[in-house]
Amino acid sequence: MKIRTVDRELSPKVTALLRQAFPGRSYERRLVEKLRDNGRDIHEWVCIHIGKVVAHIMFTNAYRGNEVCGLHLAPFAVKPEFQRQGMGSELLRFALRQNVVKEGTVFVLGDPKFYRKFGFESCSQPLCPFDKNNVHFLSIRNSGEEFTVGYEPEFTEVT
């Protein structure tokens, strides 16, 4: 298994993975494409197993007003036939060790049971605009300040 930064050559393979990982949904695939097309500051890696992209992770900027206050982990996908085999977990651990990710706050909207294994904790602040009462909103290295965290506009533009 090898982990690589996503480049132009890997982009179509990530698109194919997102189709498989989220069947019947196009949001994640279209979000990634739009973030790339619009030149957003993104950080993404893939896990390659026997020449195939089997997992993908992306981070985008998180905002407090117009100021960057951390990163959002989204989307995160593993090919269905490779789920529950540890490849996604290894990719997430790798990403959390990267310089661009390891210093500041990282937010994620997801399954608390899964993300707690990686050091994420539930947070009541800041507020997540996509999760009423922050039930599935977690973070690492969060100061707990009161505000509504912002996302890149593509998160609400893509339907």
N, C-alpha and C positions, 0 to 999 in steps of 0.2 A: 504494500500500500504506500502511496506517495501523496503528499499534499503540495499543491501548487497555487500560486496566485492566478486568478483568472485573467487571461489575455484574449485577444481577438479570436484566436484559433479555438479556444475553449468556450466562447460565448454561445455558439449554437448547441453545444453539448449540455450546457447549463439549462438552456431553454427546453431541451428535450427532457432533461431530468425533472424540471419543474412541472412539465405536463404529466409525467408519470407519478410524481409524488403528490400532486394535487389534482386527481382525476375529476373531470367535470367542472373545474374552476380555472379561470384564466387570470385571476387577479394577481397572483404572485409572479407569474411569467411576464405579464404586461407591466407590472410595477418595476421589475428588474430592467426590462428593456427601456422603459421611459426614463428611469434614473440614469442609465448609461447614455441614452440619446441626448439627455439634457445636460450632460457633463457634470452631474453632481459628484461631490466628494464621497466616494464609496470605497470600501475595503472588502474584498471578497476572495475566498479561497475555495478550492475543491479538493475532494479526496478522490484519487484515481486508483482503481483496483483492476489489475489485468487489462490496462489500456482503456478502461471505461470510467467515466465520471459517475461516481456512486453517491456523492454527498456534496452539498454546496452550502456556504454560509456567507451572509453579507451584513455589513454594518454601515449605517448612514448616520449623519449628524443628528443630535438631539439639541433642541433649542430652548432657551429661556428668553422669551422675546426674540430679539435679533441676534443674541449671543449664543455661540455654541457652548453647551454645558455638559456634553458627553456624547455617547453613541447609542443608537438603537440597533439591536440585533434583530434583523428581519430582512428577508426571509431566511429560514434554515430548513433544508430539505434533505432527505435521504431516499434513494430509490427503494420502493416497497420491498423488493426481494432482499435488500441488504439491511433493512431495519432490524433492530434488536440484536445486532451482531457487534456493536461497539464502534463501528466506523464513524457514525455521527458524533458520538461522545468524544472520540479521539480528535476529530476535526474541531469540535467546540473547544476542547482543552488547548489545542494548538493555537487557535485564534485568540483565546484569552491571554496567551503568553506573548503575543506580538506587541511590539513597542507602541503601535498606534492605538491598541486596545487596552493594554495592561495598566495604564496610569490613571485614567479618568473614570467617570461614572459610566456604566453600561446598563441600559434598560432593555427589558424584554417583556413582551406580552405573550404569555404562553402557559403551559402546564406547570404550576408551582412544584408539584412532586418531582418532575423531571429536572427542572432548572435548579432546584435547591441542592442537588448533588454536585453542582459546579460552583457553589458559593453564592448564588443569587438568593436574595431575601425579599419577602413581600414588602411592599412599601405603600404607605398611605399618602405620602408626599414625595415628589410632586404628583399632581393628578394626571392621569392618562385620559386623553379625550376619547379614546376608543374602548374604554373599559369602565363602565359605571361602578363606582365604589372600589376601583383598583383591585378587584378580586383576583385577576390573573396577571397583574402588573408587578414585576419584580425588578430588582436592581443589585448592582455590586458597587461599592464605594459611593454610596448616595448620601448626601448631606441632609436630606429630609426637608429641604426648604419648601415653603408653600408657594406653588405656582402651577400652572398647567403646562406640561412639557409639550414642546412643539416638534413636529415632524417635517420632513421635506414635503413640499406641496403635492408631489406625485402620489403620496399615500392617500390623499382624498380625491385627487383628480382621476385616478384609475378606478373604474367601476367594474 
